[in-house]
Amino acid sequence: MNRAFNRKKDKSWMHTPEALAKHFIAYNVKFLGHTEVDQPKGTEVVRDAVRKLKFQKHIKKSAGQKIPKVELQISIYGVKILDLKSKEVQYNCQLHRISFCADDKTDKRIFTFICKDSESNKHLCYVFDSEKCAEEITLTIGQAFDLAYKKFLESGGKDVETRKQIGGLQKRIQDLEAENSELKKHLQVLEEQLMIAQVPPGNSMSSKTPTDIFDMVPFSPLTPLVPLPASNGSAPPPPARPTEIRKDLFGAEPFDPFTCGAADFPPDIQSKLDEMQEGFKMGLTVEGTVFSLDPLEGRC
């Protein structure tokens, strides 16, 4: 880290090492926001970022928006930015990713630090308004760096590497959880589509006509067999008669009133039929007894 402050050799740190190593130091400040910068360090770099965010601050004030208040928690592990009321962590800037820290000498309320984002690998400059204690916060971050560097030397560099590995594993776990959530949503959509495909329509009827145990179509008085009219509106043609005349059980052709006529009988039989018809006109003979059909003739 490049410190933009100069600490005198005879000046002691503001906090005890235990406070930063085992706990954290908290400050309530106003968060102006963060913006991307081209370089990981430099006074001119942070000065341009402060000028940009101050301009946005005036625009927000003119629009009636308030600058949010946050809580900074500084320790040897990094700088956390929390919502002042809910205590929810908004940003977690690990100490080994912070490359520059400075306070504005012209404005005692403003201090900044540059941190490399773990996801996008972009350098972001964070700007705060600290109510005239910017230098104290900058010194506290410098003390956290000093203690972290001593701990790094004592552990032979293993402590920092372990934190990096843990951070990488945590990031991998978050990615897997997000991927698992997306897969669950996709699976739920597929299950719903499968259920819709298997359920038949509510009022649909089977196209196959039901039959009884003898494979016969049952008669229903509700659905009489009425011939449907033709498509042109005319009466339907009569049913076609089979060309082959079937015979009954005794080998005789069945009587058909539609095809039966005078030409169907031999001449002798036809003459007897004619005589019988004449007899019916004059009277009815039964076993030699004549019954008159004329009412004027009286009784038999």
Buried (B, 14 or more C-beta within 10 A) or exposed (E): BEBBBEBEEEEEBEBEBEBBBEEBBEBEBBBBBBBEBEEBBBEEBBBBBBEBBBEEBEEBEEEEEEBBEBBBBBBBBBBBBBBBEEEEEEBBBBBBBBBBBBBBEEEBBBBBBBBBBBEEEEBBBBBBBBEEBBBBBBBBBBBBBBBBBEBBEEEEEEBBEEBEEEBEEEEEEEEEEEEEEEEEEEEEEEEEEEEEEEEEEEEEEEEEEEEEEEEEEEEEEEEEEEEEEEEEEEEEEEEEEEEEEEEEEEEEEEEEEEEEEEEEEEEEEEEEEEEEEEEEEEEEEEEEEEEEEEEEEEEE
